C-alpha cells in the first residue's frame, strides 16, 4: 500500500524541507498551497516548482477570500 502525505507548501524553506523529508521517508506527496493575495507571487511560483521537483502526485492551489487577511502584514496591511 502506498504511503501518502498531504503537505502544505508555501514555497518557503520550512515547508519545502518538510515536503522533501516526506519524500525521503517514502511518502507520495500531495501538495496544497493557499492563495491569499500574497504580495510576493514568487512564493506561489516557488511552491509550484518545489512540488514539481519533488514529484508531487498533485498540487492544489486553494484561493482564500482576501477579506480574511485584509489587515495582515503579509499583504502590506
C-alpha positions, 0 to 999 in steps of 0.5 A: 500500500502506498504511503501518502502525505498531504503537505502544505507548501508555501514555497518557503524553506520550512515547508519545502524541507518538510515536503522533501523529508516526506519524500525521503521517508517514502511518502507520495506527496500531495501538495496544497498551497493557499492563495491569499493575495500574497504580495510576493507571487514568487512564493506561489511560483516557488511552491509550484516548482518545489512540488514539481521537483519533488514529484508531487502526485498533485498540487492544489492551489486553494484561493482564500477570500482576501477579506480574511487577511485584509489587515495582515502584514503579509499583504502590506496591511 
